[in-house]
Every structure is written in structure tokens, then in C-alpha cells.
């Protein structure tokens, strides 16, 4: 049995979620209506997973999460509103130690639950098997100096502004646990890192812009959401737009990244598999480096294995550091990983291959 604590100030939402998980047949469930009750229940009930609302009276979800992770760390899935404010609070929750989140659609509660129930159950089951990382992020990260509240990035070398240095390209596929892991890796890449970085992070619409902005504040490289066709440039990290897929194409001889509507044949979005296939179509595989990070499922395992077979280099995150070992394990099991590394060693390996 999976012990699940449901935390929400709405009695109707608690009942709906309880009914949903009771129907699964292998959940033992407790409810809390505010953050203080959640902190107490975490101590007394000792759940395996907590679903946690953010906006609650008496004690909000973020305060409760910080106390839970300090006293008895547990896998937490945030249930967040699909708004910019909700996105910002969600990334703060992930920084505090939550392993995953799901967007709460608008409309009536019964319809909202129906729209997310399959994904929510999958995320809770995955969270029950998650490896919890220590609280906080940015091990070894130097945040850029600020002036007037805005981060001041170092000027990018002139040579990097002209296009792709040596036509190298880094692909990153990541899902559950990804935001925290990316915050541990991308800020370690220096301003003169010569290859563009394309990131397919499974994430719903409405969250990736805030996530890209957050990363841009702590990275030496420029970080942008790929929300329109743009030429691929060295010194830039492109985050696939949530609720869409990301591909590359050649336009006037220039490698270009562009969003496209979700492709139904792929289960997860932005699709790692689809991004990798487009890269193989338009780039020399020998100049591609593909990194598979934490996440459930197998998205990208086939195409990353193909990249390795065709002369590219690949990294799979280790079981020791991955929040969820599903996607890296699938790549390893297919024989598609040149190296298996803890997340804190990925950036240095990329720099070594880039001869920095």
C-alpha cells in the first residue's frame, strides 16, 4: 500500500482526490485542510507521498513544505494553478524539495480532476519511488552579480555571437525532478561554452516561460523559452515551450529551433524523441551530445541510442543522483549511454568534450 496524504483547503477537492485514489485500490489515504495539519500529519501518519496545494489559509503550502522537508522529508507533488504566480510558487516549491507538480485546470472541480486524473495518479506513483535530493539547489553555483534588482550577465565572447562554434550541439531530455536537476547543472556551464543547449523538459503550458526566466537569472549562458522560430546560437540554452513540441530545421542554411503543436504519436511533451529525430535529420550526429536526466518513462531513449550508434556522445544520469531513474535507465538498458554520471558531474564532462 502507498500511504498518501492529500492536502487542500477545499473539502470538495479533498473528496474528489480521495475518491480518485481509493478507486486505484492500493492507497491508504489521510486528508489535511491546511499547512499546519499537513505538518502534523506528516509526523504522525508518515505518508509515502503528499499532494500539496499552495494557496491555503492558516499556513500556506510553501511554508508547510519547508517545515515538512526539515522535519521528515517525503516525496511531495505540488498541485498548482496554471498562472504565472502559480508557476513561480511551483518552482520555489521544487527548490524546497518537492519532486514534481501538476497544473490544476480551471473550471469546476469535478471536470478539473477528470482532466488530470491519469497524469496525477502516474505522478504520485512515480513520486512514491523517487529518490529525494537534499533541500536547496545550486551546489557550487555562482549567481551573477545584480544591480538594481536585475542580474548582470558577463558579456558573451564575440566569436560566439556569430553562430554555432564547430557546429556542436547539446540535447537534454528530462522529466520528473528536472527543474531542480537543471538548476544544478546549467549554471555550471561558463559564458564561453561553445555549444548551444536544447532542453526538452516535460512541462505543461504556462510554466516554461517562468522556468526559463528563473534559469536565466542564475546561468552565465542566456536561457530562453523557444516560443517562436529563432536561429540556434552558441551561448544560449533553449527551453522547449510547454504544451508544445520543439524541433530543429534548416532555414536559409541556418539551424533554427521552433515550436510546433504537440505531436499525438508521442506520449510526453515537449517530446525528447521528436527533438532528437529532428536533430539527426539536420545535424552531423558526430557533433551531437545527448544528455538523459531524471524522469519516468522512456521518452528519447531510442533516438539517443541512435545518436550514439551514429557517432554522437551520450550521458545518462546515474541511479544514485536521479530523482526518478526511469528515462536514464531506459537509455542505459538499450546500450545507448557512453557515460553514466551523477548530475553534479555532467557539466564538467560537457566542458571536457567541448575542450574548455
N, C-alpha and C positions, 0 to 999 in steps of 0.2 A: 504493500500500500504506500502511496505517496501522500505525505501529510502536507496539506495545503492551507495556508492562511489567506483569506480574502479580506482586503481592507478597502472600504469605500464608505463615504458618508451617506450614500443613497441606499435606503433599505431595499428599494426595488432592484437596484443594480446588484446588491449582495445576493438577493434571492435568485435573480437570473443567473448569476455566475455559479452559485451553489447548485442549482438545478442542472446547469450545463455539465459541471464536473461530476456530480453524482451519477449522471447518466453514463459516464465512462466506466464506472464500476470498480475502479481501483484507487479512488481518492478518499482520504479521511480529511474532513473539512472543518475548519473553525472560521468564524467571522469576527471582524472588528470594525467599528464605525468611525474611528478616528485614530490619529497617530499614537496617542498615549496608550490606547487599548492595544494597538499593534505591538508596541514595545513590550508591554506586559505579556501579551500572548506569545510573542517570540521566545520569551524566557520560560513560560510555563508549558505551552503546547509543543515547543521545539519543532516547528514545521521544517519540511524539506525545501519548500518553495513558498514565497509570499507574492501575491499580486497586490500592488500598492498604487492607490490613487494619489495624485499630487495635491489637489485642492480640497482640503478638509478643515473643519473647524477644530478648535482647541489645540491641535497640533497638526501641522501640515505634513505632507508625505516626505519632503526633503529632510525636515528636522527628524522625523521618525526614522528615516533611512540611516541618517548619520549615527543615531543612537543604537539602532539595531546592529550596524556593522561594527561599532565599537564594542558592544557587549557580547553579542553572539552572531557572528557573520553567517548569513544564509543567502541562498540564491533568491534574488528579487527580480520580478518582472514588473516594470512600471506600466501603468495604464494611463496614457497621456492624451490630452486633447490635440487635435490636428490644427494647431495655431502656432504662430511664431513664438508666442510666450510659452506655449506648451513645449515646443521644441527646445527652447533654451533651458527650461526646467528639466527636461529629459536628459540633456547632455550633462547637466550638473549632477543628476542622479546617477548616470553612468560613471561619472568621475568619482562619486562617493562609494561606488561598489556594486550598483545594480548590474545584472548580467545581460538584460535585454529589456525591450519595451515594445508596446503595441499601441498604435494610434486608435483612439476612441472616436468612431464616426459620429456625426451629428444626427439629429432626428430622435425618434422615440427609442427608449432603452431596449425594448424587445427587438426592434429592427437593427439597432446598433450591434447587439450581441450576435444576432444571426449573421451579420456581415463579417464578423471577425472570429466566429467560434472555432472554425477549423484551425486557423493560424494560431489563435490563443492557446488551444489545447496542445498544439505542437510545440509552441514556445515554452509552455510550462513543463512539459515532459522533457524537453531538452535542458531546461534550467535545472531540473532535478538531478541531471548527470553532470552539471557544469563544474569546472574547476575554478574556484574563487581566487581572484587575484587580490593582492594587498590593496588597501584603500589608498586612493590618490593616484595621480599619474605623473608622467614626465620625469622618470628616473634619468638623471643625467641631462635633462633638457634645460637649455638656457633660453629664457623668454626674452625676446627683443626689448631693448630699452624703449620707454614710452615718453612722449612729451605731449601735454595737453590731452591725455587720455587715449591717444592713438599710437599704435605700435609703429616704430620706425624701423623698417627693414633695411639691411645693408643693400647698397646698390649692386645689381647683378652685373657680372663682368660683361663687357661689350661683346665679346666673342659669342656669348650665349644668347644674345638678343637676336642673332641673325638666323636662327633656326635650330635644327637638330644637330648636336655635336656628334659626329661619327654615326649618325642615324641610329643610335642606340635608343631603346625604349624599355621602360619598366611597366609591367602589368601587375596589379594587385587584386586578388579576389578574396573577399572577406564577408562574413555574415555575423552571426551571434557573437557578441563580445568584441566586435570590430572597432567601434569608436574608441574604446579605451586602448586597444592594442595599437591602432594607428597613431594615437597621441603619444605612444611610447616609441614609435619608430620614425615617423616622418620628421619630427623636429630635430632628429639627429643628422639628417642629411644637410650638408653645408650649402651655402649660397652658390658655390661653383659646381655643384653636382651637375654633370654634363648631359644627363638624360631626362626627358620628360617622364612623368609618372601618371599612369591612368589607373584609377581606383574604381572598381565595381563593388560597392558596399551595399548589400541588401538593405533597403531602407524605403519607407513609404514616401509619397509625395508630401511636400511641406516641411520635411526635416533636413534635406541635404543642403539647402542654401545656408541654414543656420550652422550646420556642421562644417561646411567649407569655410564660412566666416570665422568660426571658432579656431579651426586649424590654421588659418591664415595668420591669426594673431600670435601663434606660438612657433611657427615654422619660418626658417630663413627663406625657403622657397615660397613662391607665390602659390596660393591654393585657391581654386575657383570651382564653382559648380558648372558642369558642362551642360548649360541650358540652351545653347544655340551652337550652330556650326562655327568653329574657330580653328585657325591653323595651330597645329601642335608645336609648341616651343620648348626648348630646354629651359630649365629653371622654373618649371611650372608643374603643379600637381592638379590633375583634373578629376573631380569627384563626379561620378555618374549621377544624373538627375533622378531623384526618387520618383516612382510611378512611371518610369520610362526605361528604355534600354539605351546603352551607349555603344557606338561603333566608330570605327575609323574608316576613312575613304581618301582617295587622292583627288584633289581638286586643283587644276592648273599645275600639276606636278607637286603640290604641297600636301603633306599628310595633314588631314583635318579630322578633328573629333566632332561628333554631332550626336544629339539625342534623337531617338525615334520612338514611336509608340511601342508599348510592351508587346513582344512577340509571343503569341499564345503557345507556341510549341515548347517554350522554356518555362520552367516552374517558378524560378526565382528572378527577381528584378531589383536593380539593374543586373542583367544576366552576365555572369563571368564567361560562360561558354560562348555566347554570341559575340562578346567583345573580343575574345581570343581568336575566334574564327575570322573576324574581320581583319584582325592584325595579321594573321597568317596569309590572308589574301593580298594584302598591300605592303607587307614588310618582309625583309630578309629574316627568316627565323633565327639565323645565327646571331643576329643583333638584338634579339628579344630576350629579356629576363622576366620570368613569371614567378610571382610570389603568392603562395596559397596560405592564408591565415585562418584563424579560428572561424568556425561556423558549422551548422548542422547541414546534412545533405551532401551532395556530390557535385554541385554546380562548378564547372570549369575543370574538373579532374580529367576529362577526356581530351580537351583541347590543350591543356598544359602538358599532358603526356605527349601529345603530338608535337608540341613545340620542342620538347626535349629530344624526341626522336629525330627531328629535323635540324638539330644543331644548336638550339637555344639552351639557355640555362634556367634551372628552376629551383625554387626553395619551397619546402613545406615546413610550416611551424611545428615544433615538437609537441608531443603529448604533454610534456611537463609544463609548458607555458600556455598552451591553448586553453581558452575558456571552454570551448567545445571542440573536440578533436575530429569531428566528422569530415569536414572538407579536406584538411591536410591528410587524414588517414586514407581517404579515397585516392588521393594523388600518390601517396606512398605505395599503397597496395597495387596500383597499376604500374608500378615501376617508373613513375614519372617525376621523381624528385632527385635532382643532382645532390642536394644537400638538405638535411633536416636540422633546423636550428631553433633554439629558443628565440622568442621575439626580440629580446634585447641584443641579439647578435645579428639581426637581419640587416640593419643599416650599415654596419661595418663591412659586412660581406658585399653589399651593393657597392660601397665605396671602393672596396678592393677590386672588384670586377671592372669598375669604371677607372681604375688606376689613379685614384686620388690618394 
